Amino acid sequence: MKIIIERTKEEKELDFKGTIEELLQKLKINKEEVIVARNGALVTLDTELSSEDEIKILSVISGG
């Protein structure tokens, strides 16, 4: 699967099977600080992934 991490501008290829939450744990990314898109659509933490997916991990920006 192709993984794009927006904050660090990293692109990785990873052989992974599991959920979004498990992927974030593996990458040591705090699930509270990001939203995730799979193949261009936003997904929830319990979404199952396959090796053909393209994942974009986007930083959540908040302000006041």
mmCIF file of the N, C-alpha and C atoms, coordinates in Angstrom:
data_MODEL
# 
_entry.id   MODEL 
# 
loop_
_atom_site.group_PDB 
_atom_site.id 
_atom_site.type_symbol 
_atom_site.label_atom_id 
_atom_site.label_alt_id 
_atom_site.label_comp_id 
_atom_site.label_asym_id 
_atom_site.label_entity_id 
_atom_site.label_seq_id 
_atom_site.pdbx_PDB_ins_code 
_atom_site.Cartn_x 
_atom_site.Cartn_y 
_atom_site.Cartn_z 
_atom_site.occupancy 
_atom_site.B_iso_or_equiv 
_atom_site.pdbx_formal_charge 
_atom_site.auth_seq_id 
_atom_site.auth_comp_id 
_atom_site.auth_asym_id 
_atom_site.auth_atom_id 
_atom_site.pdbx_PDB_model_num 
ATOM 1   N N  . MET A 1 1  ? 0.840   -1.166 0.000  1.00 0.00 ? 1  MET A N  1 
ATOM 2   C CA . MET A 1 1  ? 0.000   0.000  0.000  1.00 0.00 ? 1  MET A CA 1 
ATOM 3   C C  . MET A 1 1  ? 0.884   1.228  0.000  1.00 0.00 ? 1  MET A C  1 
ATOM 4   N N  . LYS A 1 2  ? 0.382   2.271  -0.612 1.00 0.00 ? 2  LYS A N  1 
ATOM 5   C CA . LYS A 1 2  ? 1.104   3.541  -0.635 1.00 0.00 ? 2  LYS A CA 1 
ATOM 6   C C  . LYS A 1 2  ? 0.553   4.411  0.482  1.00 0.00 ? 2  LYS A C  1 
ATOM 7   N N  . ILE A 1 3  ? 1.456   4.975  1.272  1.00 0.00 ? 3  ILE A N  1 
ATOM 8   C CA . ILE A 1 3  ? 1.069   5.839  2.385  1.00 0.00 ? 3  ILE A CA 1 
ATOM 9   C C  . ILE A 1 3  ? 1.720   7.200  2.195  1.00 0.00 ? 3  ILE A C  1 
ATOM 10  N N  . ILE A 1 4  ? 0.910   8.237  2.263  1.00 0.00 ? 4  ILE A N  1 
ATOM 11  C CA . ILE A 1 4  ? 1.398   9.610  2.160  1.00 0.00 ? 4  ILE A CA 1 
ATOM 12  C C  . ILE A 1 4  ? 1.099   10.299 3.487  1.00 0.00 ? 4  ILE A C  1 
ATOM 13  N N  . ILE A 1 5  ? 2.156   10.797 4.126  1.00 0.00 ? 5  ILE A N  1 
ATOM 14  C CA . ILE A 1 5  ? 2.006   11.506 5.401  1.00 0.00 ? 5  ILE A CA 1 
ATOM 15  C C  . ILE A 1 5  ? 2.202   12.987 5.122  1.00 0.00 ? 5  ILE A C  1 
ATOM 16  N N  . GLU A 1 6  ? 1.107   13.725 5.161  1.00 0.00 ? 6  GLU A N  1 
ATOM 17  C CA . GLU A 1 6  ? 1.106   15.127 4.747  1.00 0.00 ? 6  GLU A CA 1 
ATOM 18  C C  . GLU A 1 6  ? 2.038   15.994 5.599  1.00 0.00 ? 6  GLU A C  1 
ATOM 19  N N  . ARG A 1 7  ? 2.022   15.811 6.900  1.00 0.00 ? 7  ARG A N  1 
ATOM 20  C CA . ARG A 1 7  ? 2.787   16.683 7.800  1.00 0.00 ? 7  ARG A CA 1 
ATOM 21  C C  . ARG A 1 7  ? 4.281   16.648 7.507  1.00 0.00 ? 7  ARG A C  1 
ATOM 22  N N  . THR A 1 8  ? 4.823   15.452 7.253  1.00 0.00 ? 8  THR A N  1 
ATOM 23  C CA . THR A 1 8  ? 6.260   15.321 7.019  1.00 0.00 ? 8  THR A CA 1 
ATOM 24  C C  . THR A 1 8  ? 6.603   15.185 5.536  1.00 0.00 ? 8  THR A C  1 
ATOM 25  N N  . LYS A 1 9  ? 5.575   15.192 4.691  1.00 0.00 ? 9  LYS A N  1 
ATOM 26  C CA . LYS A 1 9  ? 5.732   15.062 3.239  1.00 0.00 ? 9  LYS A CA 1 
ATOM 27  C C  . LYS A 1 9  ? 6.442   13.751 2.869  1.00 0.00 ? 9  LYS A C  1 
ATOM 28  N N  . GLU A 1 10 ? 6.193   12.712 3.670  1.00 0.00 ? 10 GLU A N  1 
ATOM 29  C CA . GLU A 1 10 ? 6.776   11.390 3.418  1.00 0.00 ? 10 GLU A CA 1 
ATOM 30  C C  . GLU A 1 10 ? 5.848   10.564 2.544  1.00 0.00 ? 10 GLU A C  1 
ATOM 31  N N  . GLU A 1 11 ? 6.431   9.722  1.712  1.00 0.00 ? 11 GLU A N  1 
ATOM 32  C CA . GLU A 1 11 ? 5.687   8.713  0.967  1.00 0.00 ? 11 GLU A CA 1 
ATOM 33  C C  . GLU A 1 11 ? 6.352   7.383  1.249  1.00 0.00 ? 11 GLU A C  1 
ATOM 34  N N  . LYS A 1 12 ? 5.529   6.391  1.633  1.00 0.00 ? 12 LYS A N  1 
ATOM 35  C CA . LYS A 1 12 ? 6.063   5.078  1.982  1.00 0.00 ? 12 LYS A CA 1 
ATOM 36  C C  . LYS A 1 12 ? 5.273   4.006  1.245  1.00 0.00 ? 12 LYS A C  1 
ATOM 37  N N  . GLU A 1 13 ? 5.943   2.913  0.959  1.00 0.00 ? 13 GLU A N  1 
ATOM 38  C CA . GLU A 1 13 ? 5.283   1.698  0.494  1.00 0.00 ? 13 GLU A CA 1 
ATOM 39  C C  . GLU A 1 13 ? 5.342   0.719  1.662  1.00 0.00 ? 13 GLU A C  1 
ATOM 40  N N  . LEU A 1 14 ? 4.202   0.142  2.010  1.00 0.00 ? 14 LEU A N  1 
ATOM 41  C CA . LEU A 1 14 ? 4.155   -0.725 3.176  1.00 0.00 ? 14 LEU A CA 1 
ATOM 42  C C  . LEU A 1 14 ? 3.241   -1.909 2.890  1.00 0.00 ? 14 LEU A C  1 
ATOM 43  N N  . ASP A 1 15 ? 3.687   -3.092 3.240  1.00 0.00 ? 15 ASP A N  1 
ATOM 44  C CA . ASP A 1 15 ? 2.851   -4.284 3.140  1.00 0.00 ? 15 ASP A CA 1 
ATOM 45  C C  . ASP A 1 15 ? 2.134   -4.409 4.476  1.00 0.00 ? 15 ASP A C  1 
ATOM 46  N N  . PHE A 1 16 ? 0.850   -4.079 4.516  1.00 0.00 ? 16 PHE A N  1 
ATOM 47  C CA . PHE A 1 16 ? 0.113   -4.021 5.779  1.00 0.00 ? 16 PHE A CA 1 
ATOM 48  C C  . PHE A 1 16 ? -1.302  -4.517 5.572  1.00 0.00 ? 16 PHE A C  1 
ATOM 49  N N  . LYS A 1 17 ? -1.799  -5.253 6.555  1.00 0.00 ? 17 LYS A N  1 
ATOM 50  C CA . LYS A 1 17 ? -3.200  -5.681 6.562  1.00 0.00 ? 17 LYS A CA 1 
ATOM 51  C C  . LYS A 1 17 ? -3.729  -5.436 7.967  1.00 0.00 ? 17 LYS A C  1 
ATOM 52  N N  . GLY A 1 18 ? -4.813  -4.686 8.064  1.00 0.00 ? 18 GLY A N  1 
ATOM 53  C CA . GLY A 1 18 ? -5.394  -4.360 9.357  1.00 0.00 ? 18 GLY A CA 1 
ATOM 54  C C  . GLY A 1 18 ? -6.274  -3.136 9.218  1.00 0.00 ? 18 GLY A C  1 
ATOM 55  N N  . THR A 1 19 ? -6.540  -2.477 10.348 1.00 0.00 ? 19 THR A N  1 
ATOM 56  C CA . THR A 1 19 ? -7.403  -1.296 10.357 1.00 0.00 ? 19 THR A CA 1 
ATOM 57  C C  . THR A 1 19 ? -6.568  -0.013 10.310 1.00 0.00 ? 19 THR A C  1 
ATOM 58  N N  . ILE A 1 20 ? -7.259  1.084  10.077 1.00 0.00 ? 20 ILE A N  1 
ATOM 59  C CA . ILE A 1 20 ? -6.601  2.402  10.115 1.00 0.00 ? 20 ILE A CA 1 
ATOM 60  C C  . ILE A 1 20 ? -5.962  2.623  11.479 1.00 0.00 ? 20 ILE A C  1 
ATOM 61  N N  . GLU A 1 21 ? -6.675  2.286  12.546 1.00 0.00 ? 21 GLU A N  1 
ATOM 62  C CA . GLU A 1 21 ? -6.140  2.489  13.895 1.00 0.00 ? 21 GLU A CA 1 
ATOM 63  C C  . GLU A 1 21 ? -4.849  1.694  14.099 1.00 0.00 ? 21 GLU A C  1 
ATOM 64  N N  . GLU A 1 22 ? -4.817  0.457  13.629 1.00 0.00 ? 22 GLU A N  1 
ATOM 65  C CA . GLU A 1 22 ? -3.606  -0.364 13.755 1.00 0.00 ? 22 GLU A CA 1 
ATOM 66  C C  . GLU A 1 22 ? -2.459  0.209  12.924 1.00 0.00 ? 22 GLU A C  1 
ATOM 67  N N  . LEU A 1 23 ? -2.780  0.738  11.758 1.00 0.00 ? 23 LEU A N  1 
ATOM 68  C CA . LEU A 1 23 ? -1.753  1.362  10.920 1.00 0.00 ? 23 LEU A CA 1 
ATOM 69  C C  . LEU A 1 23 ? -1.151  2.576  11.618 1.00 0.00 ? 23 LEU A C  1 
ATOM 70  N N  . LEU A 1 24 ? -1.996  3.417  12.196 1.00 0.00 ? 24 LEU A N  1 
ATOM 71  C CA . LEU A 1 24 ? -1.497  4.605  12.901 1.00 0.00 ? 24 LEU A CA 1 
ATOM 72  C C  . LEU A 1 24 ? -0.616  4.200  14.082 1.00 0.00 ? 24 LEU A C  1 
ATOM 73  N N  . GLN A 1 25 ? -1.001  3.144  14.801 1.00 0.00 ? 25 GLN A N  1 
ATOM 74  C CA . GLN A 1 25 ? -0.175  2.658  15.906 1.00 0.00 ? 25 GLN A CA 1 
ATOM 75  C C  . GLN A 1 25 ? 1.187   2.196  15.395 1.00 0.00 ? 25 GLN A C  1 
ATOM 76  N N  . LYS A 1 26 ? 1.176   1.459  14.285 1.00 0.00 ? 26 LYS A N  1 
ATOM 77  C CA . LYS A 1 26 ? 2.430   0.955  13.706 1.00 0.00 ? 26 LYS A CA 1 
ATOM 78  C C  . LYS A 1 26 ? 3.350   2.101  13.292 1.00 0.00 ? 26 LYS A C  1 
ATOM 79  N N  . LEU A 1 27 ? 2.747   3.178  12.753 1.00 0.00 ? 27 LEU A N  1 
ATOM 80  C CA . LEU A 1 27 ? 3.527   4.333  12.300 1.00 0.00 ? 27 LEU A CA 1 
ATOM 81  C C  . LEU A 1 27 ? 3.845   5.310  13.433 1.00 0.00 ? 27 LEU A C  1 
ATOM 82  N N  . LYS A 1 28 ? 3.338   5.018  14.645 1.00 0.00 ? 28 LYS A N  1 
ATOM 83  C CA . LYS A 1 28 ? 3.528   5.881  15.820 1.00 0.00 ? 28 LYS A CA 1 
ATOM 84  C C  . LYS A 1 28 ? 2.963   7.288  15.582 1.00 0.00 ? 28 LYS A C  1 
ATOM 85  N N  . ILE A 1 29 ? 1.742   7.313  15.042 1.00 0.00 ? 29 ILE A N  1 
ATOM 86  C CA . ILE A 1 29 ? 1.038   8.566  14.782 1.00 0.00 ? 29 ILE A CA 1 
ATOM 87  C C  . ILE A 1 29 ? -0.175  8.618  15.706 1.00 0.00 ? 29 ILE A C  1 
ATOM 88  N N  . ASN A 1 30 ? -0.332  9.739  16.427 1.00 0.00 ? 30 ASN A N  1 
ATOM 89  C CA . ASN A 1 30 ? -1.450  9.916  17.352 1.00 0.00 ? 30 ASN A CA 1 
ATOM 90  C C  . ASN A 1 30 ? -2.750  10.041 16.566 1.00 0.00 ? 30 ASN A C  1 
ATOM 91  N N  . LYS A 1 31 ? -3.694  9.136  16.811 1.00 0.00 ? 31 LYS A N  1 
ATOM 92  C CA . LYS A 1 31 ? -4.955  9.127  16.070 1.00 0.00 ? 31 LYS A CA 1 
ATOM 93  C C  . LYS A 1 31 ? -5.810  10.358 16.330 1.00 0.00 ? 31 LYS A C  1 
ATOM 94  N N  . GLU A 1 32 ? -5.547  11.078 17.406 1.00 0.00 ? 32 GLU A N  1 
ATOM 95  C CA . GLU A 1 32 ? -6.305  12.284 17.738 1.00 0.00 ? 32 GLU A CA 1 
ATOM 96  C C  . GLU A 1 32 ? -5.843  13.498 16.929 1.00 0.00 ? 32 GLU A C  1 
ATOM 97  N N  . GLU A 1 33 ? -4.694  13.394 16.260 1.00 0.00 ? 33 GLU A N  1 
ATOM 98  C CA . GLU A 1 33 ? -4.107  14.540 15.556 1.00 0.00 ? 33 GLU A CA 1 
ATOM 99  C C  . GLU A 1 33 ? -4.234  14.462 14.043 1.00 0.00 ? 33 GLU A C  1 
ATOM 100 N N  . VAL A 1 34 ? -4.886  13.406 13.531 1.00 0.00 ? 34 VAL A N  1 
ATOM 101 C CA . VAL A 1 34 ? -4.954  13.227 12.082 1.00 0.00 ? 34 VAL A CA 1 
ATOM 102 C C  . VAL A 1 34 ? -6.345  12.773 11.634 1.00 0.00 ? 34 VAL A C  1 
ATOM 103 N N  . ILE A 1 35 ? -6.604  12.971 10.336 1.00 0.00 ? 35 ILE A N  1 
ATOM 104 C CA . ILE A 1 35 ? -7.711  12.307 9.669  1.00 0.00 ? 35 ILE A CA 1 
ATOM 105 C C  . ILE A 1 35 ? -7.103  11.512 8.523  1.00 0.00 ? 35 ILE A C  1 
ATOM 106 N N  . VAL A 1 36 ? -7.793  10.472 8.114  1.00 0.00 ? 36 VAL A N  1 
ATOM 107 C CA . VAL A 1 36 ? -7.215  9.555  7.135  1.00 0.00 ? 36 VAL A CA 1 
ATOM 108 C C  . VAL A 1 36 ? -8.158  9.397  5.946  1.00 0.00 ? 36 VAL A C  1 
ATOM 109 N N  . ALA A 1 37 ? -7.577  9.444  4.752  1.00 0.00 ? 37 ALA A N  1 
ATOM 110 C CA . ALA A 1 37 ? -8.325  9.199  3.522  1.00 0.00 ? 37 ALA A CA 1 
ATOM 111 C C  . ALA A 1 37 ? -7.782  7.927  2.864  1.00 0.00 ? 37 ALA A C  1 
ATOM 112 N N  . ARG A 1 38 ? -8.701  7.074  2.421  1.00 0.00 ? 38 ARG A N  1 
ATOM 113 C CA . ARG A 1 38 ? -8.328  5.866  1.682  1.00 0.00 ? 38 ARG A CA 1 
ATOM 114 C C  . ARG A 1 38 ? -8.879  6.011  0.271  1.00 0.00 ? 38 ARG A C  1 
ATOM 115 N N  . ASN A 1 39 ? -7.983  5.990  -0.698 1.00 0.00 ? 39 ASN A N  1 
ATOM 116 C CA . ASN A 1 39 ? -8.375  6.115  -2.106 1.00 0.00 ? 39 ASN A CA 1 
ATOM 117 C C  . ASN A 1 39 ? -9.241  7.348  -2.341 1.00 0.00 ? 39 ASN A C  1 
ATOM 118 N N  . GLY A 1 40 ? -8.912  8.446  -1.643 1.00 0.00 ? 40 GLY A N  1 
ATOM 119 C CA . GLY A 1 40 ? -9.580  9.720  -1.856 1.00 0.00 ? 40 GLY A CA 1 
ATOM 120 C C  . GLY A 1 40 ? -10.808 9.985  -1.003 1.00 0.00 ? 40 GLY A C  1 
ATOM 121 N N  . ALA A 1 41 ? -11.235 9.031  -0.177 1.00 0.00 ? 41 ALA A N  1 
ATOM 122 C CA . ALA A 1 41 ? -12.419 9.207  0.667  1.00 0.00 ? 41 ALA A CA 1 
ATOM 123 C C  . ALA A 1 41 ? -12.037 9.105  2.137  1.00 0.00 ? 41 ALA A C  1 
ATOM 124 N N  . LEU A 1 42 ? -12.599 9.993  2.970  1.00 0.00 ? 42 LEU A N  1 
ATOM 125 C CA . LEU A 1 42 ? -12.322 9.941  4.402  1.00 0.00 ? 42 LEU A CA 1 
ATOM 126 C C  . LEU A 1 42 ? -12.879 8.649  4.985  1.00 0.00 ? 42 LEU A C  1 
ATOM 127 N N  . VAL A 1 43 ? -12.142 8.076  5.932  1.00 0.00 ? 43 VAL A N  1 
ATOM 128 C CA . VAL A 1 43 ? -12.534 6.807  6.540  1.00 0.00 ? 43 VAL A CA 1 
ATOM 129 C C  . VAL A 1 43 ? -12.409 6.876  8.057  1.00 0.00 ? 43 VAL A C  1 
ATOM 130 N N  . THR A 1 44 ? -13.044 5.917  8.737  1.00 0.00 ? 44 THR A N  1 
ATOM 131 C CA . THR A 1 44 ? -12.999 5.843  10.193 1.00 0.00 ? 44 THR A CA 1 
ATOM 132 C C  . THR A 1 44 ? -11.867 4.917  10.633 1.00 0.00 ? 44 THR A C  1 
ATOM 133 N N  . LEU A 1 45 ? -11.573 4.948  11.925 1.00 0.00 ? 45 LEU A N  1 
ATOM 134 C CA . LEU A 1 45 ? -10.447 4.184  12.470 1.00 0.00 ? 45 LEU A CA 1 
ATOM 135 C C  . LEU A 1 45 ? -10.631 2.676  12.336 1.00 0.00 ? 45 LEU A C  1 
ATOM 136 N N  . ASP A 1 46 ? -11.874 2.202  12.248 1.00 0.00 ? 46 ASP A N  1 
ATOM 137 C CA . ASP A 1 46 ? -12.108 0.759  12.161 1.00 0.00 ? 46 ASP A CA 1 
ATOM 138 C C  . ASP A 1 46 ? -12.168 0.234  10.725 1.00 0.00 ? 46 ASP A C  1 
ATOM 139 N N  . THR A 1 47 ? -11.852 1.086  9.751  1.00 0.00 ? 47 THR A N  1 
ATOM 140 C CA . THR A 1 47 ? -11.858 0.676  8.345  1.00 0.00 ? 47 THR A CA 1 
ATOM 141 C C  . THR A 1 47 ? -10.717 -0.299 8.073  1.00 0.00 ? 47 THR A C  1 
ATOM 142 N N  . GLU A 1 48 ? -11.063 -1.432 7.442  1.00 0.00 ? 48 GLU A N  1 
ATOM 143 C CA . GLU A 1 48 ? -10.055 -2.441 7.075  1.00 0.00 ? 48 GLU A CA 1 
ATOM 144 C C  . GLU A 1 48 ? -9.325  -1.996 5.804  1.00 0.00 ? 48 GLU A C  1 
ATOM 145 N N  . LEU A 1 49 ? -8.035  -2.234 5.776  1.00 0.00 ? 49 LEU A N  1 
ATOM 146 C CA . LEU A 1 49 ? -7.196  -1.825 4.650  1.00 0.00 ? 49 LEU A CA 1 
ATOM 147 C C  . LEU A 1 49 ? -6.735  -3.033 3.845  1.00 0.00 ? 49 LEU A C  1 
ATOM 148 N N  . SER A 1 50 ? -6.435  -2.787 2.578  1.00 0.00 ? 50 SER A N  1 
ATOM 149 C CA . SER A 1 50 ? -5.847  -3.834 1.743  1.00 0.00 ? 50 SER A CA 1 
ATOM 150 C C  . SER A 1 50 ? -4.557  -3.303 1.124  1.00 0.00 ? 50 SER A C  1 
ATOM 151 N N  . SER A 1 51 ? -3.772  -4.190 0.569  1.00 0.00 ? 51 SER A N  1 
ATOM 152 C CA . SER A 1 51 ? -2.464  -3.807 0.027  1.00 0.00 ? 51 SER A CA 1 
ATOM 153 C C  . SER A 1 51 ? -2.575  -2.901 -1.201 1.00 0.00 ? 51 SER A C  1 
ATOM 154 N N  . GLU A 1 52 ? -3.748  -2.834 -1.842 1.00 0.00 ? 52 GLU A N  1 
ATOM 155 C CA . GLU A 1 52 ? -3.914  -1.989 -3.027 1.00 0.00 ? 52 GLU A CA 1 
ATOM 156 C C  . GLU A 1 52 ? -4.312  -0.553 -2.691 1.00 0.00 ? 52 GLU A C  1 
ATOM 157 N N  . ASP A 1 53 ? -4.593  -0.256 -1.425 1.00 0.00 ? 53 ASP A N  1 
ATOM 158 C CA . ASP A 1 53 ? -5.080  1.070  -1.033 1.00 0.00 ? 53 ASP A CA 1 
ATOM 159 C C  . ASP A 1 53 ? -3.987  2.133  -1.087 1.00 0.00 ? 53 ASP A C  1 
ATOM 160 N N  . GLU A 1 54 ? -4.437  3.377  -1.349 1.00 0.00 ? 54 GLU A N  1 
ATOM 161 C CA . GLU A 1 54 ? -3.573  4.539  -1.185 1.00 0.00 ? 54 GLU A CA 1 
ATOM 162 C C  . GLU A 1 54 ? -4.116  5.303  0.013  1.00 0.00 ? 54 GLU A C  1 
ATOM 163 N N  . ILE A 1 55 ? -3.264  5.508  0.998  1.00 0.00 ? 55 ILE A N  1 
ATOM 164 C CA . ILE A 1 55 ? -3.658  6.136  2.256  1.00 0.00 ? 55 ILE A CA 1 
ATOM 165 C C  . ILE A 1 55 ? -2.990  7.496  2.361  1.00 0.00 ? 55 ILE A C  1 
ATOM 166 N N  . LYS A 1 56 ? -3.807  8.508  2.683  1.00 0.00 ? 56 LYS A N  1 
ATOM 167 C CA . LYS A 1 56 ? -3.269  9.836  2.973  1.00 0.00 ? 56 LYS A CA 1 
ATOM 168 C C  . LYS A 1 56 ? -3.587  10.148 4.424  1.00 0.00 ? 56 LYS A C  1 
ATOM 169 N N  . ILE A 1 57 ? -2.547  10.488 5.172  1.00 0.00 ? 57 ILE A N  1 
ATOM 170 C CA . ILE A 1 57 ? -2.696  10.848 6.567  1.00 0.00 ? 57 ILE A CA 1 
ATOM 171 C C  . ILE A 1 57 ? -2.539  12.367 6.662  1.00 0.00 ? 57 ILE A C  1 
ATOM 172 N N  . LEU A 1 58 ? -3.636  13.025 7.015  1.00 0.00 ? 58 LEU A N  1 
ATOM 173 C CA . LEU A 1 58 ? -3.696  14.488 6.999  1.00 0.00 ? 58 LEU A CA 1 
ATOM 174 C C  . LEU A 1 58 ? -3.740  15.038 8.419  1.00 0.00 ? 58 LEU A C  1 
ATOM 175 N N  . SER A 1 59 ? -2.981  16.084 8.670  1.00 0.00 ? 59 SER A N  1 
ATOM 176 C CA . SER A 1 59 ? -2.965  16.716 9.986  1.00 0.00 ? 59 SER A CA 1 
ATOM 177 C C  . SER A 1 59 ? -4.245  17.494 10.213 1.00 0.00 ? 59 SER A C  1 
ATOM 178 N N  . VAL A 1 60 ? -4.761  17.414 11.436 1.00 0.00 ? 60 VAL A N  1 
ATOM 179 C CA . VAL A 1 60 ? -5.917  18.207 11.827 1.00 0.00 ? 60 VAL A CA 1 
ATOM 180 C C  . VAL A 1 60 ? -5.400  19.556 12.298 1.00 0.00 ? 60 VAL A C  1 
ATOM 181 N N  . ILE A 1 61 ? -5.971  20.608 11.748 1.00 0.00 ? 61 ILE A N  1 
ATOM 182 C CA . ILE A 1 61 ? -5.560  21.956 12.124 1.00 0.00 ? 61 ILE A CA 1 
ATOM 183 C C  . ILE A 1 61 ? -6.717  22.613 12.869 1.00 0.00 ? 61 ILE A C  1 
ATOM 184 N N  . SER A 1 62 ? -6.410  23.129 14.056 1.00 0.00 ? 62 SER A N  1 
ATOM 185 C CA . SER A 1 62 ? -7.451  23.824 14.820 1.00 0.00 ? 62 SER A CA 1 
ATOM 186 C C  . SER A 1 62 ? -6.898  25.172 15.257 1.00 0.00 ? 62 SER A C  1 
ATOM 187 N N  . GLY A 1 63 ? -7.782  26.091 15.437 1.00 0.00 ? 63 GLY A N  1 
ATOM 188 C CA . GLY A 1 63 ? -7.353  27.423 15.856 1.00 0.00 ? 63 GLY A CA 1 
ATOM 189 C C  . GLY A 1 63 ? -8.457  28.106 16.628 1.00 0.00 ? 63 GLY A C  1 
ATOM 190 N N  . GLY A 1 64 ? -8.136  29.274 17.119 1.00 0.00 ? 64 GLY A N  1 
ATOM 191 C CA . GLY A 1 64 ? -9.141  29.933 17.917 1.00 0.00 ? 64 GLY A CA 1 
ATOM 192 C C  . GLY A 1 64 ? -9.218  31.391 17.651 1.00 0.00 ? 64 GLY A C  1 
# 
